[in-house]
Amino acid sequence: MFKMINLAKAYYTDTVKTQALKPFNLEINPGDFVAVTGPSGSGKTTFLNIAGLLENSCEGQYFLDGQDVSNLNDKQKSRLRNEKIGFIFQSFNLIPEMNLYDNVDMPLRYRRLSAKERHHRITHALEQVGLASRAKHFPSQLSGGQQQRVAIARALAGSPAFLLADEPTGNLDSKMAAGVMELLQEINANGTTIVMVTHDPQQAALASRIIQVKDGELSEYQSRAQAIA
């Protein structure tokens, strides 16, 4: 699904070099559910931004779905993000003035898909997250957990190669968080690759792989799901 070879990232000021990510190699395969953990400031967000083509690495190569994306320009990266990557954010990032249907539709419009194709994708995605009957509701009429489900539907509607989830339960109470994690596990079981940043060790244990980022270094640990398998 994606492969990173000798990848590294550093930030520079006039006098200081900060090594955000030290050189590492990582391969994530189709169907993986990867949890990325680590303390604040460890490099998790930098890793996620590079994986999502939101930020460039300083060294190494990044292959996404077989394509070397290391040196693409902004326009090429933007198109690839829209076609290949689904994003799920902690803060949902829904547009309050739009109903659920239109929120899910928004990124599809940039794909120049037909209205018929978009409608099929939107209704199917909302069905997947159990909110098809709420399509005309607005975000303010939903609970936090339901809003996050809409954000997941928006990501799924684009049929991405993989999902990047940044603390997807960070703004939810424990019951809502459990529901979202159950949904992500179900989506993964149906074949979608997921890379999730989380600070919650219990949620990380549900993944098939755990990547820990600490002081810019990546290391992999066996998850509970791997141990059971």
Secondary structure, 3 states (H helix, E strand, C coil): CEEEEEEEEEEECCCCEEEEEEEEEEEECCCCEEEEECCCCCCHHHHHHHHCCCCCCCEEEEEECCEECCCCCHHHHHHHHHHHEEEECCCCCCCCCCCHHHHHHHHHHCCCCCHHHHHHHHHHHHHHCCCHHHCCCCHHHCCHHHHHHHHHHHHHHCCCCEEEEECCCCCCCHHHHHHHHHHHHHHHHCCCEEEEECCCHHHHCCCCEEEEEECCEEEEECCHHHHHC
